[in-house]
Amino acid sequence: MQGSDVVIIGAGAAGLMCALQAAGRGRQVLLLDHANKAGKKILMSGGGRCNFTNMYTEPANFLSQNPHFCKSALARYTQWDFIELVSKHAVPYHEKKLGQLFCDNKASDILEMLLTECDQAGVKLHLNTAVTQIDKTEAGYQLQTGIGALSCTSLVIATGGLSIPTLGATGFGYQVAKQFGHSVLPTRAGLVPFTITDQLKALCTELSGTSVDCLVSCNDESFRENILFTHRGLSGPAILQISSYWLPGQAVSINLLPDHDVPTWLAEQQAERPNSELKTLLGELFTKKMANLLAEHWFVSKPMKQYTPAELAQIAEQLANWQLVPAGTEGYRTAEVTLGGVDTKEVSSKTMESLKSPGLYFVGEVLDVTGHLGGFNFQWAWASAYAAAQYV
């Protein structure tokens, strides 16, 4: 049987970070992954450019049943620490917007950086290696794997969530958590597009590819970013953000004109341009196509002077507070993250160690900590992995 100080299951962002940090402390580290390649999600993230952190990371950017849990790790390994690592490897990057940092070239720069660090620290990486059984022993843990039986004092679960199964995502980490007495909070797709099935489907399909700056709200959360109409429904940053707060059956409020006081604007237009048609005026704020389609689907377009105050109030309400009940989401197939996961009340926020089974650690997305869109989930991966690596 092959013995090691630390075995880490999952060679994604959190697993690689934990491995290089633990090995850097002189620990003997084995890193296993059932996939044929490390860091698949890193490679496809950020449209292939990897939004690897966010300059404005703070605990408020994360969802969890236990909102204080993430604070300790985020404070001990910050976005600036990761930026320092990126700079050390001379990986060129830029801020896209809102503090989001992306590689100038491609996401593989970040993966190569992590693999190089692992290599230099002496991490042994085994790909195409399934773990079929885990048992607790007096000295730690024993694993049955594709490369034979392994033993370790510290076992780290860095297997991620259920999002994007085509990249190899499974519920393995949740099974391990349950095996060792942990509660797993209900999981669902987060940062995911909405699907629309009712009469709005036609509108979304016809506007497919159109992007609009909006204020989107649900359950006391609001995000001001673009929404994107698709042939399946709605996507774009604002929709992905709010999807993490939305529950089936609930309405999402969309303000299509967040820079305007819409009732006032309509009243002014009626006074100043009484002979202009509504769709003409809307065409100055949206694309002509969108203005025509909105007028066609939602309103009867006529010269402004012909509208009653009640009709104008109705138009204003539709534009500034469009109430939309999505049919659902596109699910884990396209979700960027998994909400829910291992209950953090049963994990140490300082060490990421299980409070149920000593020597067992959980890092990254498998835990019930989910970041907003924009590099926050990567920063949680780096920070939680760093925290665990100091104690394994």
KEDRENLO-160624 format. One record per residue (C-alpha): x, y, z. Coordinates in pm, 1 decimal. Each point is the difference from the previous one (the first is absolute). Example, Ala and Ser with C-alpha at 12.3 -4.5 7.8 and 13.67 -1.06 7.14 Angstrom:
// residues 2
@x = 1230.0; y = -450.0; z = 780.0
@x = 137.0; y = 344.0; z = -66.0
This chain:
// residues 392
@x = 0.0; y = 0.0; z = 0.0
@x = 122.4; y = 344.0; z = -93.8
@x = 12.9; y = 237.5; z = 297.7
@x = -12.2; y = 379.1; z = -11.2
@x = -50.9; y = 290.2; z = 240.2
@x = -280.3; y = 150.4; z = -206.6
@x = -230.1; y = -133.6; z = -270.8
@x = -206.4; y = 260.7; z = -188.0
@x = -290.0; y = -118.5; z = -214.8
@x = -74.4; y = 242.3; z = -284.7
@x = 258.2; y = 180.5; z = -213.2
@x = -204.0; y = 311.7; z = -69.6
@x = 66.9; y = 351.2; z = 128.5
@x = -33.0; y = -83.6; z = 371.5
@x = 180.2; y = -334.2; z = -21.8
@x = 299.6; y = 138.9; z = -188.5
@x = 29.8; y = 296.5; z = 236.8
@x = -22.5; y = -220.3; z = 308.9
@x = 258.1; y = -241.5; z = -144.0
@x = 262.0; y = 263.5; z = -84.4
@x = -43.4; y = 177.6; z = 334.5
@x = 12.2; y = -321.5; z = 208.2
@x = 299.9; y = -137.2; z = -191.4
@x = 165.2; y = 340.4; z = 40.2
@x = -19.3; y = -61.4; z = 376.2
@x = 192.1; y = -322.5; z = -46.4
@x = -299.5; y = -234.9; z = 1.6
@x = 1.6; y = -303.8; z = -222.8
@x = -299.5; y = 53.4; z = -230.8
@x = -186.6; y = -227.8; z = -239.6
@x = -253.1; y = 176.3; z = -224.3
@x = -258.7; y = -222.4; z = -170.9
@x = -262.2; y = 68.2; z = -265.5
@x = -228.9; y = -234.2; z = -192.7
@x = 20.2; y = 226.1; z = -308.6
@x = 268.1; y = -23.6; z = -269.7
@x = 108.3; y = 359.6; z = 53.2
@x = 47.2; y = 229.9; z = 300.6
@x = -190.2; y = 327.2; z = 28.9
@x = -257.6; y = -51.0; z = -275.6
@x = -231.7; y = 262.1; z = 149.1
@x = 288.8; y = 248.4; z = 20.7
@x = 63.5; y = -47.1; z = -373.1
@x = -356.5; y = 76.4; z = -107.0
@x = -67.3; y = 275.6; z = 253.0
@x = -40.0; y = 362.8; z = -96.6
@x = -53.4; y = -89.3; z = -364.4
@x = 340.8; y = -172.8; z = -4.3
@x = 176.3; y = 292.6; z = 169.6
@x = -60.9; y = -96.6; z = 366.2
@x = -142.6; y = 272.8; z = 223.2
@x = 240.0; y = -111.5; z = 274.1
@x = -93.7; y = 243.4; z = 278.2
@x = -172.1; y = 327.4; z = 77.6
@x = 170.2; y = 307.9; z = 144.6
@x = -305.7; y = 81.7; z = 208.0
@x = -42.0; y = -340.3; z = 167.5
@x = -172.9; y = 18.7; z = 335.2
@x = -226.7; y = -235.0; z = 202.0
@x = -312.1; y = 179.4; z = -128.8
@x = 69.8; y = -152.4; z = -343.4
@x = -77.1; y = -351.2; z = 125.1
@x = -318.0; y = -196.8; z = 72.1
@x = -9.7; y = -256.3; z = 280.4
@x = -241.4; y = -115.9; z = 268.5
@x = 282.6; y = 101.8; z = 232.8
@x = 110.6; y = 340.9; z = -137.5
@x = 284.9; y = 48.4; z = 250.3
@x = 177.1; y = -322.4; z = -99.6
@x = 191.6; y = 141.4; z = -298.7
@x = 142.0; y = 302.7; z = 183.4
@x = 301.3; y = -163.1; z = 165.1
@x = 138.7; y = -169.9; z = -312.5
@x = -61.3; y = 302.6; z = -223.6
@x = 187.6; y = 220.1; z = 247.2
@x = 301.5; y = -233.0; z = 14.2
@x = 48.4; y = -53.9; z = -372.6
@x = -123.5; y = 305.4; z = -186.7
@x = -38.6; y = 91.8; z = -365.0
@x = 330.0; y = 192.2; z = 32.8
@x = 179.1; y = -319.1; z = 105.4
@x = -120.1; y = -177.4; z = -312.6
@x = 84.9; y = 300.7; z = -218.8
@x = 352.4; y = -17.0; z = 143.8
@x = 26.9; y = -364.5; z = -109.4
@x = -125.5; y = 91.4; z = -349.6
@x = 256.2; y = 283.2; z = -19.0
@x = 281.9; y = -228.9; z = 119.2
@x = -71.0; y = -222.6; z = -301.7
@x = -25.0; y = 306.0; z = -227.3
@x = -348.4; y = -97.7; z = -116.0
@x = -140.6; y = 306.2; z = -179.9
@x = -348.2; y = 103.9; z = 116.1
@x = -244.5; y = 290.9; z = -6.7
@x = -307.7; y = 127.2; z = 179.5
@x = -301.2; y = -47.2; z = -223.3
@x = -249.5; y = 188.2; z = 220.6
@x = -126.0; y = 8.9; z = 359.3
@x = 332.6; y = -131.5; z = 133.3
@x = -13.0; y = -315.1; z = -213.9
@x = 352.9; y = -113.3; z = -90.7
@x = 52.0; y = -206.7; z = -315.6
@x = 303.7; y = -147.3; z = -174.9
@x = 110.7; y = 202.9; z = -302.1
@x = 73.5; y = -318.1; z = -193.7
@x = -171.7; y = -316.7; z = 112.6
@x = -122.1; y = -187.0; z = 307.9
@x = 271.5; y = -263.5; z = -42.0
@x = 247.9; y = 261.2; z = 131.9
@x = -161.8; y = -33.4; z = 345.2
@x = -13.2; y = -380.1; z = -19.8
@x = 364.8; y = -19.9; z = -111.2
@x = 96.7; y = 228.7; z = 288.4
@x = -172.6; y = -225.4; z = 255.2
@x = 141.1; y = -319.4; z = -154.0
@x = 351.0; y = 151.0; z = -4.8
@x = -30.9; y = 93.7; z = 367.9
@x = -123.0; y = -352.8; z = 82.7
@x = 285.9; y = -151.7; z = -194.4
@x = 263.0; y = 217.4; z = 167.5
@x = -140.6; y = -81.9; z = 344.7
@x = 9.7; y = -374.4; z = -71.7
@x = -371.7; y = -75.5; z = -29.9
@x = -72.1; y = -338.4; z = -159.7
@x = -295.9; y = 40.8; z = -237.7
@x = -196.0; y = -305.7; z = -116.9
@x = -268.1; y = 54.0; z = -268.3
@x = -249.5; y = -261.5; z = -126.4
@x = -7.8; y = -124.9; z = 358.3
@x = -333.8; y = -90.6; z = 151.5
@x = -48.8; y = -38.2; z = 374.7
@x = -231.3; y = -294.0; z = 70.4
@x = 10.6; y = -23.4; z = 380.1
@x = 107.1; y = 207.3; z = 300.1
@x = 39.0; y = -136.5; z = 353.1
@x = 98.2; y = 166.3; z = 325.7
@x = 299.2; y = -156.4; z = 175.4
@x = 173.6; y = 72.7; z = 329.5
@x = 272.1; y = 188.4; z = -183.6
@x = -227.6; y = 182.6; z = -245.0
@x = -163.6; y = -126.2; z = -318.0
@x = 39.4; y = -290.5; z = -239.5
@x = -111.6; y = 26.3; z = -362.3
@x = -58.1; y = -255.7; z = -272.6
@x = 90.1; y = 165.7; z = -331.2
@x = 87.7; y = -66.7; z = -360.3
@x = 369.1; y = 7.5; z = 97.4
@x = -44.1; y = -239.9; z = 291.5
@x = -52.9; y = 42.2; z = 372.1
@x = 112.0; y = 329.8; z = 155.4
@x = 24.9; y = 118.3; z = 358.9
@x = 26.7; y = 353.1; z = 137.0
@x = -30.6; y = 196.6; z = 321.8
@x = -191.0; y = 287.0; z = -166.1
@x = -260.6; y = -40.9; z = -272.6
@x = -118.6; y = 309.0; z = -192.4
@x = -321.4; y = -1.7; z = -201.9
@x = 32.0; y = 252.5; z = -283.6
@x = -243.9; y = -161.5; z = -240.4
@x = -211.3; y = 306.4; z = -80.8
@x = -375.9; y = -1.0; z = -56.2
@x = -241.8; y = -133.3; z = -259.6
@x = 32.5; y = 276.6; z = -258.7
@x = 100.4; y = -86.8; z = -356.4
@x = -0.9; y = -383.0; z = 15.1
@x = 161.9; y = -13.7; z = -345.1
@x = 320.3; y = 117.9; z = 172.9
@x = -21.4; y = -292.7; z = 240.9
@x = -200.9; y = 151.5; z = 288.1
@x = -158.9; y = -259.5; z = 231.4
@x = -151.6; y = -11.6; z = 346.4
@x = 296.8; y = -197.6; z = 135.1
@x = 97.1; y = 261.8; z = 260.1
@x = -351.3; y = 5.4; z = 143.1
@x = 1.1; y = -381.8; z = 29.0
@x = 327.0; y = 10.9; z = 194.6
@x = -138.4; y = 271.8; z = 227.6
@x = -309.6; y = -209.2; z = 75.1
@x = 210.7; y = -312.0; z = 56.1
@x = 183.8; y = 178.4; z = 280.9
@x = -312.3; y = 139.9; z = 164.6
@x = -34.2; y = 339.2; z = -165.6
@x = -321.9; y = 172.8; z = -100.0
@x = -14.3; y = 108.1; z = -363.1
@x = -228.6; y = 295.7; z = -62.8
@x = -227.6; y = -26.5; z = -307.9
@x = 188.3; y = 79.8; z = -318.9
@x = -119.6; y = 189.7; z = -306.7
@x = 146.9; y = 168.6; z = -304.6
@x = 136.6; y = 351.7; z = 53.9
@x = 121.9; y = 270.0; z = -240.9
@x = -217.7; y = -153.4; z = -267.7
@x = -224.8; y = 128.3; z = -284.4
@x = -380.0; y = 0.5; z = 35.4
@x = -228.6; y = -190.0; z = -234.2
@x = -330.7; y = 150.7; z = -114.4
@x = -292.0; y = -206.9; z = -131.1
@x = -310.4; y = 221.9; z = -14.2
@x = -94.4; y = 267.7; z = -253.3
@x = 327.2; y = 180.3; z = 82.3
@x = 191.6; y = -279.6; z = -172.1
@x = -79.4; y = 159.0; z = -336.6
@x = 129.7; y = 336.9; z = 118.7
@x = 323.0; y = -154.4; z = 133.5
@x = 52.6; y = -200.8; z = -318.0
@x = -52.9; y = 300.6; z = -225.9
@x = 235.6; y = 210.3; z = 212.1
@x = 258.4; y = -279.7; z = 26.3
@x = 347.2; y = 154.3; z = 19.0
@x = -124.9; y = 340.8; z = 121.3
@x = 168.8; y = 128.8; z = 315.9
@x = -143.1; y = 277.0; z = 223.7
@x = 129.4; y = 173.2; z = 312.4
@x = -260.4; y = -65.6; z = 271.4
@x = -63.7; y = -9.3; z = 372.3
@x = -116.4; y = -350.3; z = 93.3
@x = -146.5; y = -75.4; z = 344.3
@x = -129.0; y = -295.8; z = 199.6
@x = -23.0; y = -79.1; z = 372.8
@x = 143.8; y = 336.4; z = 111.6
@x = 307.6; y = -35.2; z = -223.9
@x = 64.6; y = 216.3; z = -306.7
@x = 266.7; y = -3.7; z = -270.2
@x = 62.6; y = 267.4; z = -261.9
@x = 160.4; y = -162.3; z = -303.6
@x = -93.9; y = -115.5; z = -347.5
@x = -269.1; y = -254.9; z = -72.8
@x = 16.8; y = -204.9; z = -317.8
@x = -302.6; y = -134.6; z = -186.9
@x = 52.0; y = -356.0; z = -128.2
@x = -214.1; y = -244.4; z = -196.6
@x = -49.9; y = -191.4; z = 327.4
@x = -70.2; y = 298.9; z = 226.1
@x = 223.1; y = 249.4; z = 179.6
@x = 369.4; y = 1.0; z = 80.6
@x = 274.2; y = 262.1; z = 45.7
@x = 181.6; y = 107.0; z = 319.1
@x = -300.1; y = 154.5; z = 181.1
@x = -211.2; y = -312.1; z = -57.5
@x = 278.8; y = -237.1; z = 106.6
@x = 50.4; y = 203.3; z = 318.3
@x = -367.1; y = 7.6; z = 98.1
@x = -49.0; y = -371.6; z = -82.7
@x = 188.1; y = -87.7; z = 320.0
@x = -267.9; y = 180.6; z = 203.2
@x = -303.5; y = -116.3; z = -198.3
@x = -218.9; y = -296.6; z = 93.8
@x = -244.1; y = -179.8; z = -233.7
@x = -333.8; y = 175.0; z = -36.8
@x = 129.1; y = 339.3; z = 107.1
@x = -17.0; y = 312.0; z = -212.6
@x = 310.5; y = 193.2; z = -101.1
@x = -35.8; y = 376.2; z = -39.8
@x = 185.2; y = 156.9; z = -292.3
@x = 42.3; y = 375.0; z = -44.3
@x = 80.2; y = 39.7; z = -370.2
@x = 74.1; y = 372.3; z = 43.9
@x = 196.8; y = 32.0; z = 325.3
@x = 137.6; y = 344.0; z = -94.1
@x = -344.6; y = 150.3; z = -50.1
@x = -287.9; y = 95.9; z = 225.6
@x = -232.9; y = -165.6; z = -250.0
@x = -336.9; y = 162.5; z = 96.9
@x = 164.1; y = 345.9; z = -13.4
@x = 172.7; y = -78.7; z = -330.6
@x = -325.8; y = -115.5; z = -158.4
@x = -184.6; y = 310.6; z = 123.6
@x = 273.5; y = 224.1; z = -143.1
@x = -9.9; y = -179.4; z = -334.9
@x = -378.1; y = 38.5; z = -12.0
@x = 30.9; y = 373.6; z = 66.2
@x = 294.5; y = 69.2; z = -229.4
@x = -61.8; y = -246.7; z = -286.6
@x = -374.2; y = -70.9; z = -1.3
@x = -2.5; y = -119.3; z = -361.4
@x = 286.1; y = -248.1; z = 34.5
@x = -88.3; y = -367.1; z = 27.7
@x = 99.0; y = -189.9; z = 314.9
@x = 211.8; y = -251.4; z = -193.6
@x = 193.8; y = 285.6; z = -163.7
@x = 88.1; y = 143.7; z = 341.0
@x = 91.3; y = -343.0; z = 138.1
@x = 220.6; y = -49.0; z = -305.7
@x = 217.9; y = 282.7; z = 131.7
@x = 59.4; y = -194.4; z = 324.1
@x = 14.7; y = -358.4; z = -130.0
@x = 86.7; y = -145.7; z = -338.2
@x = -268.2; y = 70.3; z = -259.2
@x = -78.4; y = -369.7; z = -21.2
@x = -46.8; y = -30.0; z = 375.0
@x = -213.9; y = 313.6; z = 16.6
@x = -226.7; y = -133.6; z = -277.0
@x = -30.2; y = -342.6; z = 162.8
@x = -75.2; y = 142.1; z = 346.2
@x = -262.4; y = 227.0; z = -149.6
@x = -147.7; y = -294.2; z = -188.7
@x = 0.1; y = -246.7; z = 294.4
@x = -78.1; y = 233.7; z = 287.6
@x = -165.8; y = 318.1; z = -118.5
@x = -211.0; y = 142.7; z = -275.4
@x = 239.0; y = 248.2; z = -156.6
@x = -166.8; y = 329.4; z = -90.8
@x = 84.3; y = 372.3; z = 8.6
@x = 80.9; y = 110.8; z = 354.8
@x = -289.2; y = 247.9; z = 14.9
@x = -248.7; y = -287.4; z = -29.1
@x = 100.7; y = -171.1; z = 327.6
@x = -202.1; y = 54.1; z = 317.2
@x = 188.4; y = 49.6; z = 329.9
@x = -106.6; y = -352.5; z = 103.1
@x = 145.5; y = -149.4; z = -319.4
@x = 328.0; y = 188.6; z = 49.0
@x = 18.8; y = -124.6; z = 359.2
@x = -44.5; y = -357.0; z = -126.5
@x = 274.2; y = 46.0; z = -262.6
@x = 235.3; y = 146.1; z = 262.8
@x = -65.4; y = -294.0; z = 232.7
@x = 72.9; y = -252.1; z = -277.4
@x = 330.0; y = 170.7; z = -95.0
@x = 126.4; y = 75.6; z = 351.2
@x = -140.6; y = -299.5; z = 185.8
@x = -40.3; y = -284.9; z = -248.2
@x = -120.7; y = -293.2; z = 210.2
@x = 131.0; y = -320.7; z = -149.4
@x = -53.9; y = -350.8; z = 138.6
@x = 263.6; y = -226.2; z = -159.2
@x = -105.7; y = -355.3; z = -87.3
@x = 325.4; y = -117.8; z = 155.7
@x = 374.1; y = 12.3; z = -59.4
@x = 224.2; y = -180.7; z = -246.2
@x = 116.8; y = -207.7; z = 298.0
@x = 342.2; y = -143.9; z = 75.6
@x = 72.4; y = -43.3; z = -372.6
@x = 95.8; y = 367.5; z = -33.9
@x = 11.1; y = 116.2; z = 365.8
@x = 328.4; y = 156.9; z = 104.3
@x = -36.5; y = -113.2; z = 361.7
@x = -196.2; y = -221.3; z = 237.5
@x = -190.3; y = 162.9; z = 285.5
@x = -22.1; y = -190.8; z = 327.8
@x = 234.0; y = -283.7; z = 91.5
@x = 181.6; y = -112.5; z = 312.6
@x = -146.6; y = 180.8; z = 302.2
@x = 268.1; y = 240.7; z = 121.7
@x = -128.3; y = -17.1; z = 358.4
@x = 172.9; y = -340.0; z = 15.2
@x = 333.4; y = 125.8; z = -137.4
@x = 263.7; y = 219.3; z = 166.1
@x = 11.6; y = 343.2; z = -165.6
@x = 364.2; y = 29.5; z = 104.1
@x = 133.9; y = -331.2; z = -130.7
@x = -278.1; y = -135.4; z = -229.3
@x = 25.2; y = -321.4; z = 203.4
@x = -306.7; y = -212.2; z = 66.7
@x = -138.7; y = 35.6; z = 351.9
@x = -140.5; y = -352.4; z = -41.8
@x = 301.2; y = -193.0; z = -124.5
@x = 350.0; y = 126.5; z = 91.6
@x = 247.2; y = 14.0; z = -288.5
@x = -273.5; y = 49.5; z = -261.8
@x = -5.8; y = 340.7; z = -174.2
@x = -235.6; y = 166.4; z = -247.4
@x = 104.4; y = 284.4; z = -232.2
@x = -153.0; y = 198.8; z = -285.6
@x = -338.8; y = -47.6; z = -159.3
@x = -93.4; y = -323.4; z = 182.5
@x = -69.9; y = 219.5; z = 305.9
@x = -315.8; y = 208.1; z = 39.5
@x = 174.9; y = 320.3; z = -109.6
@x = -86.6; y = 147.6; z = -339.7
@x = 142.2; y = 319.0; z = -144.4
@x = -155.0; y = 256.0; z = -228.5
@x = 101.0; y = 9.4; z = -365.7
@x = 331.5; y = 173.6; z = -68.5
@x = 293.6; y = -200.4; z = 141.6
@x = -136.8; y = -47.9; z = 351.5
@x = -37.0; y = -378.6; z = -23.5
@x = 363.6; y = -35.4; z = -102.3
@x = 104.4; y = 221.1; z = 291.0
@x = -196.6; y = -226.4; z = 235.6
@x = 178.8; y = -300.9; z = -150.5
@x = 342.8; y = 159.6; z = 56.1
@x = -81.0; y = 126.5; z = 351.6
@x = -167.6; y = -314.3; z = 137.5
@x = 274.8; y = -218.9; z = -149.5
@x = 272.3; y = 219.3; z = 150.3
@x = -169.6; y = -15.9; z = 342.5
@x = -15.6; y = -381.1; z = -4.7
@x = 355.6; y = -29.6; z = -131.7
@x = 135.7; y = 166.3; z = 315.8
@x = -137.8; y = -284.2; z = 214.9
@x = 2.8; y = -322.1; z = -202.9
